[in-house]
Amino acid sequence: SRPGAPHPQQAADDEDTKKSSVGGPPSSRPSGHVGRGEKLGEVCRRFLLSPHFKGLILCVVGVVPIFGMMMFLPQAFEKFGVVGLRQVPYYLVAAWLTIQFL
């Protein structure tokens, strides 16, 4: 062994200590110990799979196409002189395109 070099068993113990303090594989941690990263990861996973997050994303993604359909089309119809039932096909296409974004 070289002078100043750690003993192999001491190096292995130090490595185990580092793994358990950083997170490391579950087999290297004491029973019942949950690393901070795992706990945070589980919280994030539960939030991302929750109905609240899905509803939030649906609202955020749906605002632009729905706003465009409801605010732009009437102004465009007025400008181009499209009146009455001639607007229906345009609204149907706009609704179909809006649904594609959702």
Sequence and secondary structure as in RCSB ss.txt:
>XXXX:A:sequence
SRPGAPHPQQAADDEDTKKSSVGGPPSSRPSGHVGRGEKLGEVCRRFLLSPHFKGLILCVVGVVPIFGMMMFLPQ
AFEKFGVVGLRQVPYYLVAAWLTIQFL
>XXXX:A:secstr
  TT   HHHHHHHHHHHHHHH   GGGS TT   HHHHHHHHHHHHHTSHHHHHHHHHHHHHHHHHHHHHHHHH
HHHHHT  GGGGHHHHHHHHHHHHHH 
